[in-house]
């Protein structure tokens, strides 16, 4: 029986698109709540997404990430609801 690694899934969440074409985004492997903040020009961002076979976070995942981020900042879980 083979187990699928949770690290196979990769996620992006676009956090800002600058006027100069720069895309700011969060990139996560495995757990959407554990991410790094990156920025790339739009064309390179699109290639990055293809090369890494990423999934864009769903609305529910974004809420989970934001509530988790709030917990780390303030010591209590955020109250955004789905």
Beta strands, then each sheet from edge to edge (+ up, - down):
strand 1: 10-17
strand 2: 22-29
strand 3: 35-41
strand 4: 55-56
sheet 1: 3+ 2- 1+ 4+
end
